[in-house]
């Protein structure tokens, strides 16, 4: 069974509904629309969801489907393996036999053939973009950098297709607009050198979340130090201890693989323990070279950024450690100290913050409480999703298109995010 068989089923019916309004159902709706097939709506098991609009189509309950006005139509079961048996059981109980059941393989084929050409209206209408670096790097193990040429294309596209707002704006004023916010994490120097001129060219506002631990130093972020050590070393083993557990890691011929194996182990460490280990490894491998392209901004550059009418400065901790692994007191220090340091540099209060790493497992409810108490009015994560005027502070999602290699794939990924998370 492939995507073509789905098209054939739809062509045999005057009306077609999708059972399932999650990722599978939404993707099917987009795919069919691109092939000239307009579904009537979505079917869901939960009566409470009935009446909602998703991707500009109404959501119906199963009992709605049984009403005479929409009988004798086709139904596409577009749910994951987890829910498929349950849905089939419900349809059997209602005596519904005319349906087309998708499996995982077919869904992947449908998704592969989606071009995501169309845009739909969403109530949660704010897309927050998450970038890290704008540079053409000789080495980018962590896939953090977007080349300046592509970044300019992305900014031009965002400027033309969204209403750009600031992270510290009143989001309640965005009702009815398709809004976007551009953000950068960490505070690499290339944001000042490469990103700022492009933002100024297109008059695009942006927020830079600054990690303060390396300001006015040649110190690299700890993951960049790890990359430098691994790629310059011929050592056979790496010894480390995390939370009392000892590891001996064999150096791989695939050094990228070694970096990705070591990264989560170092991420769990207290920053002092991690610093000590990296210094030990650097000494053993005689790593004294400073890579200019991995520098953080200095204080003067941050101050100059803050004076731009386009730039909002936000907090991003001191050491870029994973807050979920830190004690309450350590989290307080990371969040409050970095806020104080930035405010001393730019001479004004900062009101926005983003978590290091930013996935749901990288912070806790205590983290949110501490950041709120520190005075942050908007607190950003990095898991994918869309936001709106009624944002959940501490759980503001962002989308990352900075890993794409060309504009068309960037747009496709963005449309895919909107399809999955738009409401």
C-alpha positions in Angstrom: 0.0 0.0 0.0 1.3 3.5 -0.9 0.2 7.1 -1.1 -1.4 6.4 -4.6 -3.8 3.9 -3.0 -5.1 6.6 -0.6 -5.8 8.8 -3.6 -7.8 6.0 -5.3 -9.9 5.4 -2.2 -10.7 9.2 -2.0 -11.6 9.3 -5.7 -14.3 6.6 -5.1 -16.2 8.8 -2.5 -18.0 12.0 -2.8 -16.9 13.0 0.7 -14.0 11.9 2.9 -13.2 12.5 6.6 -10.0 11.9 8.5 -10.4 9.9 11.8 -7.7 11.5 13.9 -6.7 15.2 14.2 -3.1 14.7 15.4 0.1 14.6 13.4 -1.2 11.7 11.1 -4.6 13.3 10.3 -3.1 16.7 9.8 -0.4 15.4 7.4 -3.1 13.5 5.4 -5.2 16.6 5.2 -2.2 18.6 3.8 -1.2 15.8 1.4 -4.7 15.4 0.0 -5.2 19.1 -0.5 -2.0 19.2 -2.5 -3.5 16.5 -4.7 -6.8 18.3 -5.3 -8.8 16.4 -2.6 -10.5 18.5 0.1 -11.6 16.5 3.1 -14.9 17.4 4.8 -13.4 17.5 8.3 -11.8 15.5 11.1 -13.4 12.8 13.3 -12.3 12.3 16.9 -13.3 10.0 19.7 -13.5 12.8 22.3 -16.9 14.6 22.2 -15.2 17.6 23.9 -13.1 18.2 20.9 -16.1 18.5 18.6 -16.6 21.9 17.0 -12.9 22.9 16.9 -11.2 24.1 13.7 -7.9 22.5 12.7 -6.2 23.4 9.4 -9.4 25.3 8.5 -11.5 22.1 8.9 -14.2 21.4 11.5 -13.7 18.6 14.0 -16.6 16.2 14.5 -17.2 13.4 17.0 -18.0 9.9 15.9 -21.7 10.4 16.8 -21.7 13.5 14.6 -20.5 11.3 11.8 -23.5 9.0 12.2 -26.0 11.8 11.5 -27.8 11.5 8.2 -26.2 14.7 6.7 -22.8 13.1 6.6 -23.6 9.4 6.2 -22.3 7.2 3.3 -19.0 8.9 3.0 -15.4 7.6 3.2 -13.3 7.7 6.3 -9.5 7.6 6.5 -8.2 6.2 9.7 -5.1 8.4 10.3 -3.8 7.6 13.7 -0.6 5.9 15.0 -0.2 2.3 15.9 -0.8 3.2 19.5 -4.5 4.2 18.8 -5.4 2.2 15.7 -6.9 -0.9 17.4 -9.0 1.4 19.7 -10.3 3.3 16.7 -11.1 0.1 14.8 -13.0 -1.2 17.8 -15.1 2.0 18.0 -15.9 1.8 14.3 -16.9 -1.8 14.7 -19.2 -0.9 17.6 -21.0 1.7 15.4 -21.2 -0.6 12.4 -19.0 1.6 10.3 -17.3 -0.6 7.6 -16.4 1.8 4.8 -12.9 3.1 5.8 -9.3 3.2 4.7 -6.8 2.2 7.4 -3.4 3.7 7.2 -0.3 2.0 8.7 3.0 3.4 9.6 4.6 2.6 6.3 1.9 4.4 4.4 2.0 7.4 6.6 5.8 7.7 6.0 5.1 7.5 2.2 2.4 10.2 2.5 4.7 12.5 4.6 7.5 12.0 2.1 5.3 13.1 -0.7 4.0 16.2 1.1 5.4 19.5 -0.2 3.6 21.6 2.4 2.8 24.3 -0.1 -0.3 25.7 1.5 -0.5 28.0 4.6 -3.4 27.7 7.0 -4.9 30.0 9.6 -4.0 29.2 13.3 -5.2 30.8 16.5 -1.8 30.1 18.2 -0.3 32.4 15.6 3.2 33.2 16.9 6.1 31.2 15.5 9.3 31.7 17.5 12.5 30.9 15.6 15.5 29.6 17.4 19.0 30.1 16.0 22.4 29.7 17.5 25.1 30.8 15.1 25.3 32.6 11.7 28.7 31.5 10.3 30.4 29.4 7.6 32.4 27.2 9.9 35.3 24.9 9.1 33.8 22.4 11.6 30.2 22.3 12.9 29.8 19.0 14.8 26.8 20.2 16.7 24.9 21.6 13.7 24.4 25.0 15.3 25.4 27.3 12.4 23.5 28.6 9.4 25.6 30.1 6.7 25.1 33.9 6.3 23.8 33.6 2.8 21.0 31.2 3.8 20.3 33.1 7.0 19.7 36.2 4.8 17.3 34.3 2.6 15.4 33.0 5.7 15.2 36.4 7.2 13.9 37.9 3.9 11.3 35.1 3.7 10.2 35.6 7.4 10.0 39.3 6.9 7.7 38.9 3.8 5.5 36.2 5.2 5.1 37.2 8.9 4.5 40.2 11.1 7.8 40.3 13.0 7.4 41.2 16.7 9.7 41.3 19.6 10.0 38.8 22.5 9.2 41.6 25.0 6.2 43.0 23.1 2.6 42.7 24.3 1.6 39.5 22.4 -2.1 40.1 22.9 -1.9 42.7 20.1 -1.1 40.0 17.5 -4.6 38.6 17.2 -5.5 37.9 13.6 -1.9 38.3 12.5 0.6 35.6 11.4 3.4 36.7 13.8 7.0 35.6 14.2 9.9 36.3 16.6 13.6 35.7 15.8 15.8 34.5 18.7 19.4 33.4 19.2 20.8 31.3 22.0 24.2 31.4 23.6 25.8 34.7 22.5 28.4 33.7 19.9 30.4 36.6 18.5 29.2 35.8 15.0 25.7 37.0 16.0 27.3 40.5 16.4 29.5 40.2 13.3 27.3 38.3 10.8 23.7 38.3 12.0 23.3 41.9 13.1 24.1 43.4 9.6 21.5 41.2 8.0 18.9 42.0 10.6 19.5 45.7 10.1 19.3 45.3 6.3 15.7 43.9 6.6 14.8 45.9 9.7 14.1 42.6 11.5 13.9 42.7 15.3 15.5 39.8 17.2 16.3 38.6 20.7 19.8 37.4 21.8 19.8 35.2 24.9 23.3 35.6 26.4 25.3 33.1 28.4 27.6 35.2 30.6 30.3 32.7 31.7 32.7 33.3 28.8 32.3 37.1 28.3 35.6 38.9 27.7 37.5 35.7 27.6 38.9 33.4 24.9 37.1 30.5 26.6 35.0 28.3 24.3 31.6 26.9 25.3 32.1 23.5 26.8 30.7 21.5 23.9 33.1 23.3 21.5 36.0 22.5 23.8 34.9 18.8 23.7 34.8 19.0 19.9 38.3 20.5 19.8 39.8 17.9 22.1 38.2 14.9 20.3 39.2 16.0 16.8 42.7 16.9 17.7 43.5 13.8 19.8 44.7 10.4 18.9 44.1 8.9 22.3 42.5 5.5 22.6 40.4 6.0 25.8 38.5 8.8 27.6 38.1 8.3 31.3 35.4 10.2 33.2 33.1 9.9 36.2 29.5 11.1 36.3 27.5 11.0 39.5 29.9 8.5 41.0 29.9 6.2 38.0 33.1 5.6 36.1 33.2 5.4 32.3 36.0 4.4 30.0 35.1 5.4 26.5 37.0 4.0 23.6 38.0 6.7 21.1 36.2 6.0 17.8 37.5 6.4 14.3 34.3 8.3 13.9 35.1 11.4 16.0 31.6 12.9 15.5 30.2 9.7 17.1 32.6 10.1 20.0 31.5 13.7 20.5 27.9 12.7 20.6 28.5 9.9 23.0 30.5 12.1 25.5 28.2 15.2 25.2 25.2 13.9 27.3 27.6 12.6 30.0 29.3 16.0 30.3 25.9 17.7 30.2 24.9 15.9 33.4 27.9 17.2 35.3 28.2 20.1 37.7 30.0 22.9 35.8 33.0 22.7 38.1 33.4 19.0 37.6 33.0 19.4 33.8 35.5 22.3 33.7 38.1 20.2 35.7 37.7 17.2 33.3 38.0 19.3 30.2 41.1 21.0 31.5 42.6 17.6 32.3 41.9 16.4 28.8 43.2 19.5 27.2 46.4 19.2 29.2 46.8 15.6 28.2 46.3 16.4 24.5 48.3 19.6 24.7 45.3 21.6 23.4 46.4 25.3 23.6 45.0 26.5 20.3 42.3 29.2 20.6 39.7 29.1 17.8 38.5 32.6 17.1 35.4 31.4 15.4 34.1 29.8 18.7 34.3 33.0 20.8 31.5 34.5 22.7 30.8 38.2 22.4 32.6 40.5 24.7 30.8 43.0 26.9 31.3 45.9 24.6 29.6 44.0 21.7 26.7 43.1 24.0 26.3 46.7 25.0 26.4 47.8 21.4 23.8 45.2 20.5 21.5 46.4 23.3 21.7 49.9 21.9 20.3 48.7 18.5 16.5 49.5 18.2 16.1 46.0 16.7 17.8 43.9 19.5 16.4 42.6 22.8 18.9 41.1 25.2 17.8 38.1 27.3 19.3 35.8 29.9 20.7 32.2 29.3 22.5 31.4 32.6 26.1 31.7 33.5 27.7 28.3 32.6 25.1 26.8 30.1 24.6 23.8 32.3 21.5 21.6 32.2 19.3 23.2 34.9 17.4 19.9 35.5 20.5 18.3 36.9 21.3 21.2 39.3 20.2 21.9 42.8 17.6 24.6 43.6 20.3 26.8 44.9 22.5 26.3 41.9 19.7 27.1 39.5 19.0 30.3 41.4 22.6 31.3 41.0 22.7 30.5 37.3 19.5 32.4 36.6 19.8 35.4 38.9 23.6 35.9 38.6 23.5 35.9 34.8 20.6 38.4 34.8 22.5 40.7 37.1 25.7 40.5 35.0 23.8 41.4 31.8 21.9 44.2 33.4 25.2 45.7 34.7 26.6 45.6 31.1 23.6 47.1 29.3 22.3 49.3 32.0 18.7 48.3 31.8 16.5 45.5 33.1 16.1 42.3 31.0 12.7 40.6 30.9 13.2 37.5 28.8 15.1 34.2 29.3 15.7 30.9 27.6 16.8 27.6 29.1 20.1 26.0 28.1 19.2 23.1 25.7 15.5 23.8 26.3 13.9 20.4 25.8 11.3 19.4 28.4 13.7 17.2 30.2 16.2 20.1 30.6 14.3 22.1 33.2 11.9 21.6 36.1 8.9 23.4 37.6 11.4 24.8 40.1 13.3 26.3 37.2 10.2 28.0 36.0 9.4 29.3 39.5 13.0 30.7 39.9 13.0 32.4 36.5 9.6 34.0 37.2 10.7 35.2 40.6 13.8 36.6 39.1 11.6 39.0 37.1 11.5 37.2 33.7 8.2 38.0 32.0 8.7 35.5 29.2 10.6 32.3 29.5 11.4 30.3 26.4 12.1 26.6 25.9 13.4 25.0 22.7 11.0 22.1 22.1 9.0 22.5 18.8 5.6 24.1 18.8 3.7 27.4 18.2 2.6 30.0 20.7 0.1 32.8 20.9 -1.3 35.6 23.1 -2.3 33.1 25.8 1.2 31.6 26.0 2.2 29.4 28.9 5.2 31.2 30.5 8.0 28.8 31.0 6.8 26.6 28.2 7.1 28.9 25.2 8.1 26.6 22.3 10.4 27.5 19.4 11.2 26.1 16.0 14.7 25.5 14.6 15.2 25.8 10.9 18.9 26.7 11.3 20.1 23.2 10.5 18.6 23.3 7.0 21.0 23.7 4.0 18.8 25.6 1.6 15.7 27.9 1.6 13.2 25.4 0.1 13.9 22.8 2.7 13.7 25.5 5.4 10.2 26.5 4.2 9.1 22.9 4.0 10.3 22.2 7.6 8.5 25.3 8.8 5.3 24.4 7.1 5.6 20.9 8.6 5.9 22.4 12.1 2.9 24.6 11.5 0.9 21.6 10.3 1.8 19.6 13.4 1.5 22.3 16.0 -0.9 24.9 14.6 -4.3 25.2 16.3 
